[in-house]
Amino acid sequence: MNTLIILGAGQFGKKAAGLLRQEKIHLLAFGDNNSSLWETRLSGIPVMSIEQAVGLEADLALIGVTDHERTNALKSQAEACGFRGRFLLLEELYQFFDIRSATLHFMAKRLEECRTAGAIAELGVYKGDTAWKLNALFPQRTLYLFDTFQGFDTRDISVEESRSFSKAATGDFSDTSEETVLSRLPFPEKAVIRKGFFPDTADGLEKEHFALVSLDADLYAPILAGLEFFYPRLSPGGMILLHDYNNSRFRGAHEAVDSYEARHGGLPLVPLCDLHGSAVIIRPYQL
């Protein structure tokens, strides 16, 4: 059995630990430069300094970040501390393997096989990485795209700050535009831009039904509003792909699900093992 250390105890490092084949890989420790994490544990695994983690002389070191600059910095730091084993770079794996996108393709296949009726929608579009996938997967369906296209709204940030859900700031993710997103789509004529503050931008769609919704608004208030609007309007067998459900950076996503369930009862929700902590919510068929 190979021994492993993970350098980087943040969101991605923790999620990568959950993907390990435990019958073949023994995770010894997380190493991190954040001293406030030292002498704590993540799922029972100790967190320590990079130097201490390297001192365990593991066979493998997984660099648990996807940013190129930080990857190189952690790799160099480990080498300077004397690591002589094999490096695994999450950055490289993330360029080629994407659990969330793979799940989206299977969801689309299932919906088409079952002839699930309804439009497609995304709340939280940003630069359109998921929007173009939805547009390509469902070329015959209307695609509603909900976003401020100006970053996080002050009203939503005030909720985040008051409840300590995240460190998000007004205007984060503002480096986009509806024109940029539309230019990426293979079938832009099927897209309907709904620009502005959600749920105000859903006015007039009360009688619409949806087969698939990508809910990627990051923050508590818009995610809760998205569940309130979209889930009752899902066609039987329809699905929501919820981003950040198990993401420590945006804790409001999980809290929004909890709030919805407290009001309406439990949701048929399946957590995914992708790095962002996504989940799939399904609207059951009538029994």
C-alpha positions in Angstrom: 0.0 0.0 0.0 1.3 3.4 -1.0 1.5 6.2 1.6 0.3 9.7 0.7 0.4 13.3 2.0 -1.9 16.0 0.6 -0.4 19.5 0.4 -3.2 22.0 0.7 -6.0 21.4 3.2 -8.5 23.6 1.5 -11.7 22.8 -0.4 -10.0 20.9 -3.2 -7.5 19.1 -1.0 -10.3 17.8 1.2 -12.5 16.7 -1.7 -9.5 14.9 -3.3 -9.0 12.9 -0.1 -12.5 11.6 -0.5 -11.7 10.3 -4.0 -8.8 8.1 -2.9 -8.9 4.4 -3.2 -8.5 3.6 0.5 -7.6 -0.1 -0.1 -4.5 1.1 -2.1 -3.6 4.5 -0.7 -3.0 5.3 3.0 -3.4 9.0 3.6 -1.0 10.0 6.4 -1.6 13.8 6.7 -2.5 17.1 5.2 0.2 19.7 5.0 -0.8 23.4 4.9 0.8 26.8 5.3 -2.1 28.1 7.4 -0.9 27.7 10.9 -4.4 28.0 12.3 -5.1 24.5 10.8 -2.1 22.8 12.4 -3.0 20.2 15.1 -6.5 19.9 13.8 -8.0 17.0 11.9 -10.0 16.7 8.7 -12.1 13.5 8.7 -9.7 12.1 11.2 -6.6 13.0 9.3 -4.1 15.3 11.0 -3.2 18.7 9.5 0.3 19.9 10.0 2.9 22.2 8.5 4.4 21.4 5.0 7.7 20.6 6.6 6.2 18.2 9.1 4.1 16.5 6.4 7.1 16.0 4.2 9.0 14.6 7.2 6.6 11.6 7.2 8.5 10.4 4.1 5.4 9.4 2.2 5.6 7.6 -1.2 3.4 10.2 -2.8 2.5 13.9 -2.4 -0.7 15.2 -3.9 -0.6 18.9 -4.5 -4.2 19.7 -3.6 -4.8 22.9 -5.4 -5.7 23.7 -9.1 -4.1 27.1 -9.5 -0.9 26.8 -11.5 1.1 29.3 -9.5 0.1 27.8 -6.1 0.8 24.3 -7.5 4.3 25.2 -8.4 4.9 27.0 -5.1 3.8 24.1 -3.0 5.8 21.6 -5.1 8.9 23.7 -4.7 8.3 24.1 -1.0 8.0 20.4 -0.6 11.2 19.8 -2.5 13.0 22.3 -0.4 11.9 20.5 2.7 13.4 17.3 1.3 10.5 15.4 -0.4 11.9 12.8 -2.7 8.8 10.8 -3.6 6.4 11.1 -6.5 4.2 14.1 -7.0 0.6 14.0 -8.1 -0.7 17.3 -9.4 -4.4 17.9 -8.9 -4.1 20.8 -11.4 -3.2 18.3 -14.2 -5.9 15.8 -13.3 -8.5 18.6 -13.2 -7.7 19.7 -16.7 -8.7 16.3 -18.1 -11.3 14.9 -15.7 -14.4 16.6 -14.5 -16.9 14.6 -12.4 -19.5 17.4 -12.5 -19.5 17.7 -16.3 -19.6 13.9 -16.7 -22.6 13.8 -14.4 -24.3 16.5 -16.4 -23.9 14.5 -19.6 -25.5 11.4 -18.0 -28.3 13.6 -16.6 -29.0 14.9 -20.1 -29.0 11.4 -21.6 -31.5 10.2 -19.0 -33.8 13.2 -19.6 -33.8 12.6 -23.3 -34.4 8.9 -22.9 -37.3 9.5 -20.7 -38.6 12.3 -22.9 -38.8 14.6 -19.9 -40.5 17.8 -21.0 -39.5 21.3 -20.2 -37.0 24.1 -20.7 -33.4 24.3 -19.5 -32.2 27.0 -17.1 -29.1 28.2 -15.3 -29.0 30.5 -12.3 -25.5 31.8 -12.0 -24.0 31.9 -15.5 -20.8 33.9 -15.0 -18.7 33.3 -18.2 -20.9 30.6 -19.6 -18.8 27.5 -19.0 -21.8 25.4 -18.1 -24.3 27.4 -20.3 -22.5 26.3 -23.5 -22.7 22.6 -22.3 -26.4 22.9 -21.6 -27.0 24.6 -25.0 -25.0 21.9 -26.8 -26.7 19.0 -24.9 -30.2 20.4 -25.5 -30.1 22.2 -28.9 -33.9 22.1 -29.4 -34.8 23.5 -26.0 -35.1 27.0 -24.7 -32.2 27.9 -22.4 -33.0 30.6 -19.8 -29.8 32.2 -18.4 -30.3 34.1 -15.1 -27.5 36.3 -13.9 -26.7 39.9 -12.9 -23.8 39.8 -15.3 -22.3 42.3 -12.8 -21.2 40.0 -10.0 -22.7 39.4 -6.6 -25.5 41.8 -5.6 -25.2 43.9 -2.4 -28.5 42.4 -1.1 -27.2 38.9 -1.3 -23.8 39.8 0.2 -25.5 41.4 3.2 -27.0 38.0 4.0 -23.7 36.3 3.7 -22.0 38.7 6.0 -24.8 38.7 8.6 -24.7 34.9 8.8 -21.0 34.4 8.2 -21.6 32.0 5.3 -18.7 33.1 3.1 -16.2 35.9 2.4 -17.8 36.8 -0.9 -17.9 40.5 -1.8 -20.1 42.7 -3.9 -19.0 42.5 -7.5 -17.2 39.2 -7.3 -17.5 37.4 -10.7 -18.3 40.6 -12.5 -15.8 40.2 -15.3 -18.4 38.9 -17.8 -21.2 40.1 -19.9 -24.3 38.6 -21.6 -22.6 39.3 -25.0 -19.6 37.3 -24.0 -21.7 34.3 -22.9 -23.9 34.4 -26.0 -20.9 34.5 -28.3 -19.8 31.1 -26.8 -23.1 29.3 -27.4 -23.4 26.9 -30.3 -27.2 27.7 -30.6 -27.5 31.2 -29.2 -30.9 31.6 -30.8 -32.3 29.2 -28.2 -30.9 31.3 -25.3 -33.0 33.8 -23.3 -31.0 36.2 -21.2 -32.7 37.2 -17.9 -30.3 39.8 -16.6 -30.7 41.3 -13.1 -31.6 40.4 -9.5 -33.1 37.0 -9.0 -35.9 36.1 -8.3 -37.2 39.4 -9.8 -35.9 38.2 -13.2 -38.2 35.2 -13.1 -41.3 37.3 -13.4 -43.5 36.1 -16.2 -42.2 32.5 -16.1 -44.6 31.3 -13.4 -46.2 28.8 -15.8 -43.0 27.6 -17.3 -41.8 24.0 -16.6 -38.2 22.8 -16.6 -36.4 19.6 -17.3 -33.0 20.6 -16.0 -31.7 23.5 -14.0 -28.1 24.3 -13.2 -28.2 26.2 -9.8 -24.8 27.8 -9.4 -25.4 31.1 -7.6 -22.9 30.3 -4.8 -24.7 32.3 -2.1 -27.5 31.5 0.3 -30.2 33.9 -0.7 -30.2 33.3 -4.5 -29.8 29.5 -4.1 -32.8 29.4 -1.7 -34.8 31.6 -4.1 -33.8 29.3 -6.9 -35.0 26.2 -5.1 -38.3 28.0 -4.2 -38.8 28.9 -7.9 -37.5 26.0 -9.9 -38.1 22.9 -7.8 -42.0 23.1 -7.9 -41.7 23.8 -11.7 -39.6 20.8 -12.5 -41.3 18.3 -14.7 -41.7 14.8 -13.2 -38.2 13.2 -13.5 -36.6 16.7 -13.9 -33.4 17.5 -12.2 -31.4 20.3 -10.6 -27.6 20.3 -10.6 -26.7 22.2 -7.5 -23.2 23.6 -7.2 -21.3 24.0 -3.9 -23.7 21.9 -1.8 -20.7 20.5 0.2 -18.3 23.4 -0.4 -16.7 25.0 2.7 -16.0 28.2 0.8 -19.7 28.8 0.2 -21.5 27.3 3.1 -24.7 29.1 2.2 -25.5 26.6 -0.5 -25.9 23.8 2.1 -27.8 26.1 4.4 -30.2 27.1 1.6 -31.1 23.4 1.1 -31.6 23.0 4.9 -33.9 26.1 4.9 -35.9 24.8 2.0 -36.3 21.4 3.6 -37.4 22.9 6.9 -40.2 24.7 5.0 -41.3 22.0 2.5 -39.9 18.7 3.7 -37.0 16.6 2.5 -35.6 16.8 -1.0 -34.5 13.7 -3.1 -30.9 14.9 -3.1 -27.7 12.9 -4.0 -24.3 14.5 -3.2 -21.6 14.1 -5.8 -17.9 13.5 -5.2 -16.6 16.4 -7.5 -14.2 18.9 -6.1 -16.9 21.6 -5.7 -19.2 19.5 -3.6 -22.1 19.5 -6.1 -25.4 17.6 -5.7 -28.3 16.4 -7.9 -31.9 17.0 -6.8 -34.6 15.0 -8.6 -38.3 15.7 -9.0 -40.0 12.2 -8.5 -42.6 10.8 -10.8 -46.0 10.6 -9.4 -46.6 7.2 -7.8 
